[in-house]
């Protein structure tokens, strides 16, 4: 009996008394930054998946450094980011981050068509300069070194506009809360008064046909690297002239010439991309609720957007997007019925069309293949020109070939007899060339077709100054 008890004790000590082997870890002794002349170091530290004193598994170090590099690129503060490791001893490391800052102040001439996209302005509106806004915008990114942004715009041309915005991302020491505010005034001599055959119809006058203003304040909450929550409260007023009311009596709620409103929006997003401007790997989920209070003419809308980018090889990836918007309309006025063709609700191949309704949804499927890249060498100048050239980043461009297909649907409770696209399956397909450059430059040249038999080349793009 004593032998049995002793044997059981040996087994107990063998299985439960021996210490478990733990994974090898590194302790981060320090994090060094280099090249951040204006950007404060805590802004860089906020984007890192580790901190001084963190213990990280040795086999996770490379992955975490890659996440750190991607997060810093996605702040749009830097042209180049390098994250490297210095080994102090077998258990301690230093992280060294080297960045090259962008230009943050841009006094830019403003020139932009007012239509929904370039092709609508160039072809449908015959690239009329009467449908162009021009002026001056002053943009100060990273104004105080805290990744805060100031925008001041004085714009004329198609519409008279004044814009002032300020966004401060972090208010507290833990860098979880931020806030922003904005103001906009506009007045224009032309407005979209109807949709016929799924295309916009405009009414133009010599005097202002539409004017309004809007102010807002927002509160941001960012609990971790990838998630963001926002609450925005705004108020504004919109007015139309007698001519505008005659052209579209149902433009505003209750056939009114003006209405004031207060609105509230709540949004959540979780973005985890290798590069936000042109993701080749990662995913995102975005959800927002908007409600407008306007004296019995309320509006509630919901929007859900999901994106998945998946690499299938170092030079190819798949891209999937789903975007859905639903509106609860208490009053069937014209401006509240806009769905497809506005904002992010854009389908390839339907650039010339808009669809009114209650609910809209589409899915996109794309396959991308990298063709190559090239860099423009810096030219040596004299005096100030040479100094400017030295501060400019290397002009590198990447080229991606793609094939795509889109499927969509817009449900309209009261479809127009002239509409061929509401309450029917929307189908488009095509091929395209995407050009990616510095400062988040993305230019997309697509050749696409739709179920109506339309075929054409479409140009889209933008740059993040």
N, C-alpha and C positions, 0 to 999 in steps of 0.2 A: 504493500500500500504506500509506504514511504517512497519507494522508487517511482511509483506512478505520479505522486505529487511533485517530486523533484523533476521528473521529465516534463510535466505540464508547465512547471515554472520556467524551465529552459526554453520551451516553445514560446511562452508568453514574452519573455525577455527578448527573444530573437525577432519576433514579429512586431512587438509594440515598444520595446525599449530602445531599439536602435534609432538613431536620428535619421529623418528623411533627408535625402540629398536635395538641396535647393539649387535653382538656376543661378549661374554666375551673373553678377550685376556690376554695373558701373555707378558710381556716385558722381554727380556733376559738381565739380569743385568751384567753377566760375564760368560765366558767359561773357565773352568779349565782343564788342561791336566796333566796326570800323567803316568809315565812309559816310556815316549819318551826320552830316554837317548841321542840318536843320532839324531832322527828325529826332525826337527825344527817344532815349534808349528804352523807356518803359513801353512805348508804342511798339517797338520791335519785340520786346519780351511778351507782350500781350498775345502775339500770334504764335508763340512757341508751344509745342506739346509737352514741354518740360520746363523746369525752373532750377535755379541754383539749389542744391541739396537733394534734388530728385534722385531716386534709385531706379535705374532702368535696366532691364535684361540686356545682356550683351548682344543677343541675336535680334533685338528690336532697334538697336541704335541707328542702323542705316535707314530703316523705314521712317523713324521719327525725324531724322535729319531731312529726309525728302519732304515730309509733311511741313516741316518748318519752312523750307525753301518755297514750297507752293503757297503757303499762307502769306508769306511776305510778298511774293509776286502779286497775289490777289488783292493786296491793299492798294495797288496802283500808285504806290509811292516811289518805286524803284525800277530802274532799267535792268539792273543785274543784281543777282543775289547768289552768294556762295556760302554754304554752311559746311564747316569742316570740324574735325575732332582732333584734339591734342591730348595724347595719353600722358598722364602724370606718373602713374604707377599701374600696377595690375588691377587696381580697383577704383581709381579716380581719373576723371577726365575733365578737360576744359572744352567748351564749345566756342568756336570762333565764327562770327558772322560778318561777312564783308558785303557791303551794299554800294550801289551807285545810284544816287538820287536823281529823280526826274527834275525837269523844270516845273516849278509850282505856280508861277505867276504868268498868266497869259492875257495880255490886252489884245483881244482878237477882233478883227472885223467880222461881223455876223452877216452871213448870206445863206438863206435857206428857203426852199420852196415850202408853201403852206399846205400842200396836198399830203395825203397819207403816205405816199412813197414817191420815189424819183420817177418811176415810169408813168404814174398818174399825171405828174406835172409835165414831163417831157412830151408824152404822146397825146394824152387826152386833152390837156390844157395847152398844147403846142408850145411848151416851155416859155410861156408868157412871163415877162418880167413884172407884169402887174400882179402876179401871184407869188411874189417873192418878198420875204422880210429881210431887211438889211439894217445894219446899225453897228453898235459896238458892245461887246460884252467883256467885262473884267472878271476873270476867274482866278481866285487865289486858293489853290489847294494847299493843305498842310500849313495853314496861315500862321499858327503859333507853334508848329512842330508837333502838334497833337493829332494829326490827321483830320483837322477841322477844315471846313470848306466854306468859302464866301463867294457868292455870285451876284454881280450887279450888271443888269442889262438895260440898255436904252435902245429900243428897236422901232424902226419905222418901215414904210413901204406898204405892203398889203394891210398890215394892221399897226396901230400904235400900241406899244407895249412898254411897261416898266416892270422890272423884276428885281427882287432882292431876296436872297436866301442865305441862311447860315446854319451849318450843321456841326455840332460839337459831339463827338462820339462817346466821350467818357467824362462823367461828373464826379464819380466816387473813386476812392483809393483802390478798390478792388477792380475797377474798370469794368463794371457790369452795366451801368446806366449812362445813357446819353440823351441829348435832346436837340431839337432844331426848330426853326421857324421860317416862315416865308410869306411874301406878299407879291401879288401880281395884279396889274391893271391892264386892260386891253380895250381897244375900240377898233372896229373894222367896217369897211364899206361893202363887204360881200359876205354872204353866209349861205351855208348849205341848208336849203329849205325843204327838200324832198328827196325821195329815192324812187326812181323810175327805171324799170327793167334792170334792177339791182345795180344801178349806178347813181352817183350823187348828182343832184341838180342844184345849181347855184343861182342866187339872185344878187345883182350888183346895183348899187346906187351911187350917186355923187356924194351924198352925205353919209354919215355913219349909220349903218343899219343895225349894228349890234355892239353892245359895250357891257363891261362888267368888271368886277374885282373879286379877289379871293385872298383870304389870309388864313394861315394855319399854324399850329404848334404841334410838335410830336414828341413823344417819349419813347426811347429805345431801351431794350433790355437784352443783353447778350450774356447768357450764363456760361457759355463755353466757346470753343473755337468755331463751331459750325452753326449753331442755332442763333436766331435773332427773333425777337418779338417787338412789335411796335403798336403804339396807340396814337392816332392822330385825330385832332379836333379842329374843324375849320368852319368858316362862315364866309358868305359871299352874297353877291347880288348880280342878276343877269337882266338886261333890258334889250328890247328890240324896238325898232321904229314902226311907224304906221305902215310903211311899205313892207317891212318884214312880216308884220301881222297879216297883211293882205295876201302876201305870197304863201304863207303857211299859218293859218289861224290856230292850228293845233301844235305849234312849235313848242310853246311852254304849257305847263299845266293850266287847266281851266280857261284856255283861250286867252290868257293874260298877256299883257305887254311886258310885264316885269314880275319877278318873284325873288324873294330873299330866302335864304336857307341856312341851316346849321347842319353839318354832317360829322359823322364819327366813323372811323375805320380801324379795324383790328387786323393785324397780319402776323403770320408766322412763316418763317423760312428756315430751311436746313440745307445748306449748300456745302458739298464736299467734292470739289473739282480740282483737277491738276492745274487748270487755267480757266478762270471764270469767263473771260472774253471769248474763248473758243475751246470748250472742254473736249478732251479726247479720252478721259477716264474719270469716272465718278458719277455722282447722282445728286439730285436736288428735289426737294418737296416744298411747295409754296402754297399757302392758303390764306385768303383774305375775305373779310366780311365788311361791307360798306352799307351804311344807313344814312339816309338824308331826311331831315325833319324840315318840312316846308308847308306848314299850315294845312294839313289834310291831304297834301299831295306828296306823300312820302314815297321813297324808293329804297328797296333793299336788294343788294346784289351779293352773290357769292362767286368766288373764283378759285379754282384748284388747278395747279400746274405741276407736272412731274417730268423730269428729264433724267435719262440714263445714257451715259456714254461708256462704252466698253471696248477696250483694246483687244483686237484679235491677232495683232502682230505689232512689232515696233513701228511699222509704217502704215497701219490700217486700224480703223475703229468703226464701231457701229454706234448710231445715235438714234434714240427714241424719245419722242415728246408727246405728252398728252396735255391738252389745255381745255378746260371747261368753264363756262360762265353761265350763271342762271340769275334771272331778275324777277323780283316780285313787284309787279307794276300796279299801283293803285289808280293810276291815271294814264291812259294810253296816249301820251303826247309823243311828239316826234323825237326829241333829243334823248328820251329815256329808252327808246326802242332799238338803239344801235347796238349791234352785237358783233358780227363777223366783219373783219376788215379794219377794226379799230384797236389801238393799243397793241397788246401782245396776241390778240386773236387774229393772226395773219396766216393764211395758207399760201404756199407756193403755187403759182399759176393762176391765182385769183386776185392779182394786184389791182386790176381795174374794177373790181366789183366790191360792193358792200351788201350785207344782208341784215335786215331788221328782224327782230323776233324777241322771244322770251328766254330761250335757252340755246346755247351754241357749244359745240364740242368738236375737236379734231384730234387726230393722231398723225404723227410724222414718223417715218422710218427711213433712215439714210445709211449708206455705207460710204466711208471716206478712205481714200488712198493717197498717201503723200507722194507728190511728184518730185519734189526737191526743194532746195532753197538756195538763195544767193545773198551776198552782202555787198553793199556799196562802200568802197574805201573812202576814208576821210580825206578831204582835200586840204592842202596846206594853203593858208591865206596870209594876209599881211595885217598886222596890228590887231584891231578888234575882231576882224573876221577870223583870224587864226585862233583867237581866244574862244570865240563862239564855237568853232569847229571842234576844239579840244574838249569842250563840255558836252557836245552832242554824243549820243550813244551810237554804236555801230548800226547802220541802217540795214538790218537783216529782214528778209522776206521769206516766208514759207508758202508753198503752193500745195493745195489739196484738191484732188478731183473727187467728185461725189456723184452718186445716183440716189434718187429719192422718190418717194411716193407719199401722198397725203390722202387721208379719208376724213370727211367731216359731215356735220349735220347741224342745221339750225331749225329749231321748232318755233313756229310763229302761230300764236293763238288766232290772229286775224291776218292771214297772209294777203298780200296784194295780188290782184289778178294778173298784174304785169310781171310778177316775180317768177323766174324760172329756177331759182336756187333755194328758196325756202321750202321746208318740209320735203326735202329730197336729199339723197345721198350725194355728197360732194366728192369728186374724185380728180386728183391731179397727179402728174408724174413728170420726171425730167432728169436732167443731168446738170452739173454746175462746176464752176471753178471758184475756190475760196482762196483769198490772198490775205495773209496775216503778217502784220508789221509791228513796228515799235509803237509805244503809247496805246496799246490795245487796238491798233488799226485792224479792222476786219472789213474786207470788200468781198461781196458775193455776186458772182455773175452766173445767172441760171438760164437755162433753156428749158421751158416747161410747157405742158399742155393740160387742158382740162376737159371735162365731159361735154362742154359746149362746142368743142372742136377748136378753141382758140389755141394758138401756138405763138411763142415769142421769146425774146431775150429780155430778162429783167435784172436790174441792178439794185443792190441794197448794200448798206454799209454804214460805218461810223468810226469815230476815233474818240478816245477818252482823254480829253485835256482837263 
